[in-house]
């Protein structure tokens, strides 16, 4: 159970809503982490730019980057 309730697209400002829409287009969902960061739109924007840069630039395929992230989470016994 979340300690801070993630926001819905209807509860955020226009700029945050655009980021949410980008997630929906790219992934089909809005990760709860980003829905929670939307309480601070400036942090949401910065985090989204960071993650987008990490995933979409460089020579390593995005699928491999995502597999590495999942494996690191498993090794760290992350429950979420």
Secondary structure as UniProt FT lines:
FT   HELIX           9..11
FT   HELIX           14..27
FT   HELIX           32..37
FT   TURN            38..39
FT   HELIX           41..56
FT   HELIX           62..75
FT   TURN            76..77
//
